[in-house]
Structures are given as structure tokens and as C-alpha cells.
Amino acid sequence: MSKNFSHTINNVKPILNKVPEITIFFWIIKVLTTGMGEVASDYFVNHIDPVIAVSIAGGCLAVSLVLQFSVRRYVPWIYWLNVVMVSIFGTMAADVVHVGFGIPYVISTMFFIVTLGIIFGIWYFSEKTLSIHSIYTRKREFFYWAVILTTFALGTAAGDMTASTMNLGYFFSGILFAIIIAIPAIAYWVFRINEVFTFWFAYIVTRPLGASFADWMGVSHERGGLGLGTGSVSLVLTIIILALVGYMAITNKDAKC
């Protein structure tokens, strides 16, 4: 009976897998979604009432999460829709903390670091793993998306902190985070440091990396940007994301076998 049970589990696991394989396409789409979420958030809150914008983003995120939790396997367009909505809402959440409550970026960055640490701690204490290769239960999936949302808020606050508080500007903030993201890559590929640690390290840094360069392209010359417009940059990034996700859905290159 134990052999049959193990055989059943082995057959079920791939069906229940809810996250994509970590490939170069994953990282490209992830960075693009971070940038798109940043400029889309700025565009919406500046063109409609901020309260309405946050409410709509929160509602869309709730709907996308319901879709994600309702399917039994990884579905590219549903998964990446969630990431995009988390990116937009996470940006708004971080901005509300700073703009709405007047909390400095340094404080909000530390707050989100502590929050993320707590979520990771509870997740590990409960499940004994933080690996994304083990997202086979609703509980682990909940922890996964809680971490994702917090990393986006943290990355937004950290990116704004380096650009504004540290006066690096958006472009040089992007360069800084491009250097920082090389650390987990080197740690994993050269020194074989724990893949779970290096994955989450890199995942967190992708947020301020993509957001900084997107802001640099979108904001005005007076703010140190190229002045292309947040709406235009958001639209272009959305088209690229749709094309890549469509390619993933057709080819299944990011689906685990």
C-alpha cells in the first residue's frame, strides 16, 4: 500500500504544482512586471482619485488571487496576472505608507524587512521549508503569495529610499540594484550557496531593480528621468509581458515536468 501511495503522490505533485520553473524567462518577466507595476501605479494614482485607484487595484488583486487558488496547477496567464496585480498594489501600499502617513522611506523599508522576516519565520516554522519547489498545498501557497506581496512593498520602499533619501536618482539606483542582484547569482553559481536563500535574495532585489529603471524612463526630466511618461512605459512593458507569457503558455518552457 505504501508503494501505491508514493506512486500516487509522485503522479499528483506535478499536477498540483502552482509556480513556474525558474528559468531565464522567469527572471525576465519578473523584472518587467516590477517595472510595469511601478509606473502603472504612479499613472493611476495621478490620473484618478488615489483612494479609488487603490480600491480598484485591491479588488483586482483579490479577484486574481481567487483565480490562482481555484486552479490545481500552474497556469501562466493566471500566475503572472497575480504577479502584475501584486506589483501594482504592492507599490500603492508602500506609497500609502510614505505619502499617506508621512513615514520616511528608511522606516518603511525597515518595517517591510521585519514583516518579511516574520512571514518567512512563520512559514518555515510551520512547513520546515521555504522552497518554491514545494508549493503543493493551499497553506504553502498562502505563505508564498504573502511573501510575494511583501517583497514588492519592500522593494518599492527600498528603491524610493535609494533614489530620494540617498539622492542617487532612479538611474543610479537601478545600477546599484543591478550590482546587488549579482551577489546571489555569484553565490549560487560559483560558491553553491543554498538555492532557497539565493532565490529569495534575488527575488527581493528584482523589485527595486525593475522599478528604478522604469521610473527613470517614465518620470520627467526635472525628476531625473527620460520623460517618456509613466503611461507609455507601462503600456510598452505590458505588451512585452503579454508576449512573453503567451510564449510560455504555448511552449510550456516554464512548466515543470
N, C-alpha and C positions, 0 to 999 in steps of 0.2 A: 504493500500500500504506500509506503514512504517513497518508493521509486516512482510510482504513478503520480503521487502528489508533486514530487520535484519536477517531473516531466511536465505536469500541467502548469506549474509556476513558470517554468522556463518558456513555455509557449505563450503564456499570458503577458509576461513582462513587456515584450516589445509592443504589444497592442496597447498597453496602458501607459507607455512612455509619453510624457506630456511636454517634453522640451526638445529642442533641436540638437543635432550633433554639433560639436564645437569645431567648425571649420573656418577657413579664411572668410567665407561668405557670412558666417555668423558675426564675426567682428566687424566686417564692413557695414553690414546692415545695422548693427548695434550702434556704431559711431554715427551713422547717418540719422538714425532715429533720435539720438540725443540732440543733434544739431537741429533737426526738424522740430522737435518738441520745444526747444528753447525759443526759436524765432516765432513759431506758431503761437506759443503762449503770449509772447510780447505783442504780437499782432492783434490777437483777440482782445486782450485787456486794454489796448489802446484805441480800439475801434468800436467796442461795445462796453456797456457798463461792467466794471470788473466783477461785481457780485454775480451778475448774470453769467459772465464768462466762466467763472469758477464753478458755478452751479451746473452749467451745461457740461463742462469738462468732467465734473464729478459724476454726473448722470451717465455720460457716455462710457466712462471708466467702469461704472457699476455694471452696465449692460455687457460690455466686452468681457468682464470677469465672469459673469453668469455664463456667457458662451463658452469661455475657456474651461470652466469647471463642469460644464454639461457634456463635453465631448470626452471620449475614453482614450484618445490617443493624440499625438501631436498633429495639429492641423496648421500649416504655415500661416495662412492669412488670419486665422483667429489668434494664434500666438503673437504675431507681430502687430496686430491691431491692439492687443493689450499693451505691448511694449510702447507703442506710439502714444496711447492714451495715458499710460503711466508717466511717460516723458512729459507730456503737456501738463497733466495735473500735478506731477511732482514739481515742475518748475513753478507753477502757480502757488503751490503750498509753501515752497521756500521763499517766494517773493512776498507772500502774505505775511510771513513771519518777520521779514525785514521792513517792507513798506507799510503794512497794516499795523504792526505793533512796534515799529521803530527799533527792533532788536538788531544790533550790529552783526555783520556777516561773520565775524570771528566767533561770536557767541552762538549764532545759529548753526555754524559749521560744527562746533564742538557738541552742540545739542544733538545734531543728527548722527555724529560719530558715536556718541553714547547710546542713542536709541538703536543704531545698527548693531552695536556690540551686545546690547541686551537681547535683541531678536536672535542674533546668532547664538548667544548663550542658551536661550530657552530652546531653540531648535536643536542644538547639539545635545543638551541635557535630556531632551525628550526622545530624540531619534538616534543619537550616537553617531551621526554623520551629517556633514554639510554638503555632501557630494550632489551635484546636479544629475548624476547618473542614477540616482536613487529616488527620483520623483515618481513614485508609483502609487502613492496614497493621497487622499484628499488633505490629510493633515500636513504632509510634507509639501504639497502644492500650495497650501495656505502660507506656510513659512516662506516658501520660495518667493511668492509674489509680495509678501510683506517686506522681504529683504530688497526685492527689486524696486519697490516704491521708495523705500528709504534711501537706497543708493542714488536714485535720481534726485531726490531732495537734497541729499548731502552734496552731490556733485554740482548742483546748481549753486548752492551756497558757497562751496569752495571756489568755484570758478569766478563768481562775482567778488569774492574776497580778494583773490589774487589780482583781478582786473581793476577793482575800485579801491579797496582798502590798501592794498600793497602797491597800487598805482602802476601795475605792469601793462595795463591795457589789454584788450582782447587778443590781439595777435600774439604778443609775447606770453600771455597766459597759455595760449594754445601750444606754443613752443615748449613752455615749461612742462605741461602735462604730457606732451609727446615724448619728452625725455623721461619723465617719471614712469610712463607706461612701459618703457623698455626694461625697467627693473624686473618686473615679474616675468617678462618674456625671457630675459637672460637667465634669471634664477631657475626657470623651469627647463629650458632647452640646454643650458650649459651645465648648471650645477644640480639639476634634477631635484630641485626643492619641491616640496609637497604640492601636487597639482591642484588640490582643492584651495589651498591658501593662495597660490599664484593666480588661479582663475578669478577668485573674488576680488583680489587686489586689482587685477587688470580691469575687471568689470566695473568697479567703482570709478576708476580713472577715466574710462571711456566717456563718462558723462561730462566732466568739465572739459575734456579734450574736444569733443564734438561741439559742445555748446559754445566754447570760446571762439572757435573758428567760424561758427555760424553767426554769432553775434558780430564778429569782426566784418563779415561780409554784409550783414544786414543793416547795422546801425549807421548813423550819419557820420560825415567826415568830422564834424565837431566833437563827436564822441570817440574818434579814433578808428572809425570803420571805413569800409569801401562805399557805403551809402547805397547799396543795391536795393535796400528795402526788405523788411522782415517778411512781408507778404510774398514777394517774389522769390526770396531764398527758400521760404517754406514750401512754396509750390514746386520749385525745381527739385528739392530734396524729396518731396512726396512722390513725384513721378519716378525718380530713381529707385526709391524704396519699393514702390509698386512693381516696377520692372524686375527687381531682384527677387522679391518674394514670389512673384509669378513664376520666375525661372526655377526657384526652389520647389514650388508646388508641382511643376511639370516634371522636373528631373529627379526629385526626391534626394538630392545631393546632401541635404541636411537631416534626413530621416535615418534613424538608427535601425539597423537590421537585426 
